[in-house]
Amino acid sequence: MYIGIDLGGSHVSVGLIDNNYKIIEKLEENLSEEEKITIETSIVNKINANIEKILKIRNISLEEIKQIGIACPRNNT
């Protein structure tokens, strides 16, 4: 099992991927304007909370996760 994390400008998505590289569970949350002020803390909190939720939904332990990947936008300014 794998965890994939997508960091967008206004959202955080966390997905659980099986050993055949198919998404089997996904949670996505938008960042509020208030959360964008403290974006680093907000992102970390959302990632942690959503990983915990997905593991609980699927009854999987963190030890079963082989890798975690993160994708994020590039700032061209």
N, C-alpha and C positions, 0 to 999 in steps of 0.2 A: 504494500500500500504506500501511497505517496500523498503529500499535501502540496497543492498548488495555490499560490497567493497572487492576486492581481490587485495592484495598487493603482487606482485611477485618481484623477484630479479631484473627484468628489465622491468616490466610493472605495470600499474595500471588499473584495470577494475572496472567499476561501473555499477550495474544493478538495474533496477526497477522491483520489484516482486509484483504480484497482491495478493489479499486476499486468493487465492487458492494456493499460493506459487509457481507460475509459473513465469519465467522470461519473461517480456513483452518488455523490452528494455535493450540494453546493449551497452556500449561504452568501448573500450579498447585502451590504448595508451602506447607505449613503452617509456622508459626513455632513453634519449640520454646520451652519455658519459659525456657531460657537466652537465646535470641535476643530474647525479649520484654523482657529487662532492658536490652539495648542496641538497642531497637526501631528507632530511626532508621537506624543503621548497618546493621542486619540487613535492613531493607526495601530500602535503596539497593543493597546487595550482591545481594539476590535479584532485583531488577528488572534490574540490569545483566547478571547471569549468564544470566537467562532470555531477555532480548532477544538476547544473543549466541548462545544455543543455538538459538532459533527462526530467526534469520537464517542460521545454519549449516545447520540441517535443511532449510530451503527454498532454500539457495544464493542468498540475497539480500544486497545490500550495504545499509548504513545509509543511503546516499545515495538509495535507492529509497523510503525512508519519507517520506511527505508530512507527517504529523502524528502526535503522540503525545498520547493523552488519558488522564487519571487520574481514577478514581472512588474516593471514600473515604467511610466513615461519618461522620456528624455526631455530635458529642458534645453531648448535651442537658443535661449537668450544669453 
